[in-house]
Amino acid sequence: MHGVLLFIAVVVIAIIICMYLMRSKSVIYRFVEAGDPSNRRGVSIFNPFRDRQPEKCAAAFLELMKAGRCEHLMAGLTVDMEYRQYICKQERTNALMMWNLKGREDSPHKVKLYYLVGRRHYADAEGQLWVTVEERNSQWQVTNYECWY
């Protein structure tokens, strides 16, 4: 019996060490259903040792968006005026209520985060949004905001 417990302990410790060594790989496993138009729904298992700074940056952005600061936030992004006005109009009508990180794509100095969201006027349905953050001068900054209303 002690041999089995020792074996299990060694396997668990080995898995934890492997995840730590692979901390640059933020998603350990991803399953996406065939035919999903967003190509993001499904199951993602995140590495618990991943760099969470991009997620914290996006969460702060989403909190401000929820608080009604759309014009201020969108002014800092490199999007055209028509898109900026469209997004802010939609955000006023369908304000963010909650969000849940469902996926993440990492590339050097850039992370695209995928969320399922609940909004004020359709809380029972889930919407989708993407926040892109980039590392500039050792700081993470939101550079793009896309969503389906």
N, C-alpha and C positions, 0 to 999 in steps of 0.2 A: 504493500500500500504506500509506503514512504517513497518507493521508487517512482510510482506513478505521479505522486504529488510533486516530487522533485523534477520529473520530466515536464509536467505542465508548467511549473514555475519557470524553468529554463526557456520553454517555448514562448511564454508570455513576455519574459524579459527580452528575448531575441526580437520579438515583434516590436516592442517599444523602442528598442535601439534602432531597428531598421527604419521605423517611422521618423525618428529623430534625425537620422542620417539623410533621409529623403525629405526633409522639411521644406526644401525648395519646390517640391511637388505638392501643391496645396490640395489637390483632389486625388485621393487614393483610388477610388472606384467611381465610375459613372455609368449608369444604364439609362439610355434614352429610347423611348418607344418609337418604332418605325412609323413614319407618316406624320409625325408631330410637326406642324408648320413652324414652330419656333425653334425646333431642334434642341430644346433645353429642358423640357419637362422630363421627369423621371426621377431617378434616385442618384444622389451624389453622397459619397462618404468623404468627408473632409479630413485632412491630416490635422490632428490636434496641435502639432508643433509648427504649423504654417505661420508665415508672417501675417498678422492680422491688421497691420497699419492701413493697408488699402481699404479693408472693410470698415475700420473706424472712421476713416475719411468719408467714405460713402454714407455711413450711418449719420454722421453729423450733417451732411448735405441733405439727406432725406428728412431729418428732424426739422431743418430750416424750411424745407419745401412744405412739410406738414403744417408748419407755423404760418404759412402764407407768404413766404419771402421769395416767391418765384421770380419776379422781375429782377431782383438783386442777384439771385443765384445764376439765372440764365444770362445776365449781362456779362458774367465772367467766363462764359463758355464761347468757343469758336463756332457759333451757329448763326445762320442768317436771321434777320429781323422777323421775317414771316414765320419761320419755325418757332422762334422765341415767343411771338405773340400767340400762336396756336397752342403751344404747351401751357403757357400761363392762363389762357382762357379755359383750357380743359382742367387745369389744376384748381382753378377757382370753382368750377362746376362740380368736379369729382375729386375733392380733396383726399389726399392720402390719409389713411387711418392706421394702417399697420403694414409691415413688410417682413418677408422671410427669405433669407438667402437660400437659393436653390442650386446655384452653379457658379463656377468661377473659371476664367481662362487667363492664365498667366503667360506673359511674354516679358522679355527684359525691360524693366522700368515701366511696365504697363500692365494693368489688370482690368479685365472686364467682368463685372459682377452681375449676375442674373437673379432677379427677385420675383416672387409671387407677392402681389399686394392686395390689400383690401382698401376700398375707397368708400367715401361717405354715402353716396347714393346707390351703391351696389355692394354692400358689405357681405352679402351671401355669395357673391361670385369673386373669383380671383382674376386680377389683371396681371399684366406682366410689365416689367421694366428692366432696363439695363443701365448701369452706371459704369462709365469708364474712368479710371483714375490713372494718373501717370506720376512717376517720381521725377520731380524737377528740383534741382538744388537741394537734394536730400530730404525733400518734403513731398508728401503725396497730395495731389490736387485733382479734383474732379475736372475732367476735360470734355465729357459728353454725357448726355442724359436722353435716353430714348424710352418711349413707352407706348403700349397699346391701350387705348381707352375703350 
